[in-house]
Amino acid sequence: MSDVKKDHSIGAGTGAVAGAVTGAAVGAVGGPVGSAVGAVAGGVIGAKAGDSVAEAVNPTEYREHFKTEYKNAPYYSAERDWNDYEPAYDYGYQTYGQYRGQRFEDAEPELQRNWDQTRAQANSRLEWNDAKHAVRDGWHHIERAMPGDADRDGR
């Protein structure tokens, strides 16, 4: 499989997972059946969003960019290392397509609610108040690579 195709598969896959989690949470209002339907619908929508992000921003290049630059970010703390920040940047990549067209600040409450689960799975020591800066940086990095100004924030 070519690197481009693999990166699109990764983008679609991460979008599908993020969409399925959100869809299941929204569908839970309708009980177990609503949760299952929401997960399927969210997965399909998320896969499409993740693929379009992967077309504009190669996930491997995205990761390498932040791995090289994270220590230069104003929010960087010498008490933390790449293993703490990487999950936050990854979370930014995974969620951008799902919330595309929204300002980060508008999506932040939901991003914050889902961060603890992501953080635990990735063993990051960053609480949301520290992680959100890296997530926001990831969103803005992707947005600059996408055509137009989807969230109308002038970036």
Disulfide bonds with the S-S distance in Angstrom:
none
